[in-house]
Amino acid sequence: MNKKIGNVLIAAAVALILLSMSMFVVDQRQNAIVFQLGEIVRVITKPGLYFKIPLMQNVRYFDSRILTLDTGEPERFITAEKKNVMVDSFVKWRIFDVKQYYISVGGDEQRAATRLMQTVNSSMREEFGKRTIHEVVSGEREQIMNVLREKTDADARKIGVQVLDVRLKRVDFPAEISDSVYRRMDAERKRVANELRATGFAESEKIKADADKQRQVILAEAYREAQKTKGEGDAKASALYGTAFGRNPEFYAFYRSLEAYKQSFKNKSDVMVVDPSSAFFKYLKNPGRAGK
């Protein structure tokens, strides 16, 4: 009885082991290939629980996500002008035909990456050789990336790979050329700055000269108006003096003498040497009879 129970337990254990060996899971990030004695018998592209024949079949998994292939170090290419440029790029790719991928590169991601990079480099050399530096850097950069993607994808599909995008991260001059380019750019910027300064100085001098001219014109006009006003005032004063003299010559003479005295003795320190019999003192000596 105990022997029978032992046999049942052993059989159950063996069945469980065989069952566990026959089951495998493929998740949503993977594709799988089932091999039987080294031959492909089934390709699985959907996630789920699957079964295989224990000991006779084995499973190999492949990543179905989008992968990035980065060049790492910039590579040198030659433009249509025979100028060297350093290009840094990356490729977005994924496995779309896992069976063809395995047959072509043995499922080795490194071999697939090497094949893609060779295709990208070849296409870049061809496209850069047709274009100038300006077109490569900015003018036709988007067009270049589209052409690279199409060419690389067409070749990559032969190994079961789909290229989703090829991007040029940076296009620059080599270090030995960059220094001279930067020096030329610096010299050009300084030349432009000096021209702007010279133009600004000339405009400043022109504005100053115009302002001085306007100032002189304004002063001349003001002086003319002042002289005109002064002349009109003098004319009116003379007319008033003439009218006053005509009405009472004696009073006018007396008034002018007072004005002369006021101006002559305005300061205490003033000294005059005049003959006492001079007409200047006639109103001081005899104010009541000065007119007689």
C-alpha distance (Angstrom), angle and dihedral (degrees) to the residues before:
residue distance angle dihedral
M1 . . .
N2 3.78 . .
K3 3.80 89.2 .
K4 3.79 90.9 55.3
I5 3.79 92.0 49.6
G6 3.78 89.8 49.6
N7 3.77 91.8 51.5
V8 3.80 90.9 49.1
L9 3.80 91.3 51.3
I10 3.79 91.7 48.2
A11 3.79 90.9 48.8
A12 3.79 90.9 48.5
A13 3.82 91.3 49.5
V14 3.79 91.5 49.3
A15 3.83 90.0 48.2
L16 3.79 91.1 50.5
I17 3.78 91.1 49.0
L18 3.78 91.9 48.8
L19 3.80 90.6 46.3
S20 3.80 92.4 51.1
M21 3.79 90.0 47.5
S22 3.77 90.5 51.2
M23 3.83 96.0 52.9
F24 3.80 127.1 76.4
V25 3.81 135.7 165.3
V26 3.78 128.8 -134.8
D27 3.82 113.9 -162.9
Q28 3.81 127.6 -154.4
R29 3.81 93.5 -94.4
Q30 3.79 95.0 58.0
N31 3.77 146.5 64.8
A32 3.79 120.5 -156.8
I33 3.79 139.0 -155.7
V34 3.81 121.7 -155.2
F35 3.82 113.9 -147.3
Q36 3.76 127.8 -163.2
L37 3.77 113.8 -164.1
G38 3.83 89.0 -23.5
E39 3.79 95.3 -49.6
I40 3.82 123.5 113.1
V41 3.78 109.3 -114.3
R42 3.78 102.2 162.9
V43 3.83 140.7 13.6
I44 3.81 117.7 -153.8
T45 3.82 119.3 -161.8
K46 3.81 100.6 161.3
P47 3.81 124.9 75.6
G48 3.82 120.3 -113.6
L49 3.80 146.5 87.9
Y50 3.81 115.9 -51.7
F51 3.81 138.9 177.3
K52 3.78 133.6 -134.0
I53 3.79 136.7 179.2
P54 3.80 107.2 -90.9
L55 3.80 117.6 -119.5
M56 3.81 91.9 2.3
Q57 3.78 100.0 62.4
N58 3.78 132.2 45.4
V59 3.81 133.1 -173.9
R60 3.79 131.1 -135.2
Y61 3.80 122.6 -165.9
F62 3.81 128.9 -145.1
D63 3.79 128.9 -167.1
S64 3.82 112.3 -111.4
R65 3.81 96.1 -173.2
I66 3.81 125.3 106.3
L67 3.79 108.9 -86.7
T68 3.80 130.2 -158.1
L69 3.78 123.8 -134.7
D70 3.82 110.1 -164.9
T71 3.79 120.6 -170.6
G72 3.81 90.9 -143.2
E73 3.80 98.7 -159.3
P74 3.84 121.4 44.9
E75 3.80 114.7 -106.0
R76 3.80 128.4 -141.0
F77 3.82 121.2 -114.7
I78 3.82 132.6 173.5
T79 3.81 123.1 -128.3
A80 3.81 128.5 -148.1
E81 3.83 87.8 -91.3
K82 3.82 90.2 58.6
K83 3.81 89.5 -111.2
N84 3.79 121.5 142.6
V85 3.79 120.0 -124.9
M86 3.80 130.7 -178.6
V87 3.80 113.7 -132.6
D88 3.80 126.9 -164.8
S89 3.81 114.2 -168.5
F90 3.80 144.9 157.7
V91 3.81 137.2 -155.6
K92 3.81 130.3 -141.8
W93 3.82 112.3 -150.9
R94 3.80 143.6 153.8
I95 3.78 140.1 -171.7
F96 3.80 110.1 -99.5
D97 3.86 100.4 164.2
V98 3.78 106.1 39.1
K99 3.81 94.6 -178.4
Q100 3.81 93.8 53.1
Y101 3.81 88.6 43.0
Y102 3.81 90.5 56.5
I103 3.79 93.8 44.5
S104 3.83 93.6 48.2
V105 3.81 103.1 42.5
G106 3.80 102.3 9.1
G107 3.78 90.3 -111.3
D108 3.82 89.9 -68.1
E109 3.82 110.1 146.9
Q110 3.80 92.1 -161.8
R111 3.80 92.2 55.7
A112 3.80 90.1 48.8
A113 3.82 91.0 49.4
T114 3.81 90.9 50.3
R115 3.80 90.7 51.0
L116 3.81 91.7 49.4
M117 3.80 93.1 47.7
Q118 3.80 91.9 50.7
T119 3.80 90.2 52.4
V120 3.80 92.9 46.7
N121 3.83 92.5 49.1
S122 3.78 92.5 48.2
S123 3.80 91.9 49.6
M124 3.82 91.8 46.4
R125 3.79 92.8 52.7
E126 3.79 89.8 50.6
E127 3.81 95.3 47.1
F128 3.82 96.2 41.5
G129 3.81 90.5 48.7
K130 3.82 89.1 61.1
R131 3.82 96.5 51.2
T132 3.80 141.1 62.6
I133 3.79 124.6 -119.9
H134 3.80 91.7 -101.0
E135 3.80 92.0 52.4
V136 3.81 91.6 47.1
V137 3.80 95.4 47.9
S138 3.79 100.7 42.6
G139 3.80 117.0 -24.7
E140 3.82 101.0 71.2
R141 3.78 103.0 5.3
E142 3.80 94.9 122.2
Q143 3.80 91.2 48.0
I144 3.81 91.1 50.7
M145 3.81 91.4 52.9
N146 3.81 91.6 49.9
V147 3.80 91.9 50.6
L148 3.81 91.4 47.5
R149 3.79 91.2 50.7
E150 3.81 92.9 50.1
K151 3.80 94.6 46.9
T152 3.78 94.7 44.0
D153 3.80 92.7 46.2
A154 3.82 92.2 50.3
D155 3.81 90.6 54.4
A156 3.81 95.3 39.3
R157 3.80 93.5 56.4
K158 3.80 87.7 67.3
I159 3.82 87.7 70.2
G160 3.81 95.8 40.6
V161 3.81 95.4 -97.9
Q162 3.82 128.7 125.8
V163 3.82 118.9 -151.0
L164 3.80 109.5 -147.4
D165 3.79 100.1 -179.7
V166 3.80 144.2 -4.9
R167 3.80 115.4 -157.6
L168 3.79 132.0 -170.3
K169 3.78 104.3 -144.7
R170 3.78 96.5 -178.4
V171 3.80 137.8 1.8
D172 3.80 113.3 -169.0
F173 3.78 143.1 151.2
P174 3.80 120.7 -96.2
A175 3.80 115.0 -94.4
E176 3.81 93.8 -104.6
I177 3.81 91.0 54.1
S178 3.80 97.4 38.5
D179 3.82 92.5 65.2
S180 3.80 93.1 54.6
V181 3.81 91.3 43.6
Y182 3.79 91.2 51.0
R183 3.81 90.5 48.3
R184 3.80 90.6 51.6
M185 3.79 90.4 47.3
D186 3.81 90.6 49.1
A187 3.82 91.3 49.3
E188 3.80 90.8 48.0
R189 3.80 92.0 49.6
K190 3.81 90.7 49.1
R191 3.81 90.4 49.1
V192 3.79 91.2 51.4
A193 3.81 90.7 45.9
N194 3.83 91.1 51.3
E195 3.79 90.8 48.8
L196 3.80 90.2 50.7
R197 3.81 90.9 48.0
A198 3.83 91.0 49.3
T199 3.79 91.0 47.7
G200 3.79 90.6 47.8
F201 3.82 91.7 48.7
A202 3.82 91.0 49.5
E203 3.80 90.7 49.0
S204 3.81 89.5 47.5
E205 3.81 92.0 51.9
K206 3.79 90.1 46.4
I207 3.81 91.1 51.8
K208 3.82 91.2 46.9
A209 3.81 91.8 49.1
D210 3.80 90.9 48.5
A211 3.81 90.3 48.2
D212 3.83 91.2 49.9
K213 3.78 90.1 48.4
Q214 3.79 91.6 50.7
R215 3.80 89.6 46.6
Q216 3.80 91.9 53.3
V217 3.79 91.0 46.6
I218 3.80 91.5 49.6
L219 3.82 92.1 47.4
A220 3.81 91.6 47.6
E221 3.78 91.9 49.3
A222 3.79 90.8 45.8
Y223 3.83 90.9 49.5
R224 3.79 90.4 48.2
E225 3.79 91.6 50.3
A226 3.81 90.4 45.9
Q227 3.80 92.1 50.5
K228 3.76 90.4 46.1
T229 3.79 91.5 50.4
K230 3.78 90.9 45.0
G231 3.80 91.4 49.5
E232 3.79 90.7 49.7
G233 3.79 89.4 49.4
D234 3.79 92.4 48.7
A235 3.78 89.5 48.3
K236 3.80 91.4 51.8
A237 3.80 90.8 45.5
S238 3.79 91.2 50.5
A239 3.77 89.9 48.2
L240 3.79 90.4 51.4
Y241 3.80 91.1 46.4
G242 3.79 89.8 49.2
T243 3.80 92.1 49.0
A244 3.79 91.5 47.8
F245 3.80 92.1 47.8
G246 3.75 91.0 49.3
R247 3.78 93.0 52.8
N248 3.86 98.1 44.4
P249 3.80 116.7 1.9
E250 3.79 92.9 180.0
F251 3.80 94.4 54.3
Y252 3.77 90.6 45.3
A253 3.82 91.3 52.8
F254 3.80 90.0 47.3
Y255 3.82 91.7 50.2
R256 3.79 92.6 49.3
S257 3.82 90.2 49.6
L258 3.82 90.4 53.6
E259 3.78 89.6 50.8
A260 3.80 89.8 50.4
Y261 3.82 91.5 49.3
K262 3.80 90.5 49.5
Q263 3.78 93.0 51.6
S264 3.82 93.6 43.0
F265 3.81 97.7 49.8
K266 3.82 98.4 35.4
N267 3.84 93.4 118.2
K268 3.81 126.4 44.6
S269 3.77 90.9 -135.5
D270 3.79 93.5 58.6
V271 3.82 114.4 116.8
M272 3.81 125.9 -166.6
V273 3.77 128.2 -173.1
V274 3.84 106.4 -158.4
D275 3.79 133.8 151.7
P276 3.85 107.7 -103.5
S277 3.76 89.7 -134.1
S278 3.79 90.3 57.7
A279 3.80 118.2 123.6
F280 3.81 87.0 -120.6
F281 3.86 89.8 79.7
K282 3.79 99.7 40.5
Y283 3.82 93.9 110.3
L284 3.81 91.6 45.1
K285 3.83 94.7 51.8
N286 3.77 97.6 44.7
P287 3.80 112.5 0.2
G288 3.77 94.3 171.7
R289 3.85 94.8 53.3
A290 3.75 102.1 30.2
G291 3.75 92.5 112.8
K292 3.80 95.2 51.7
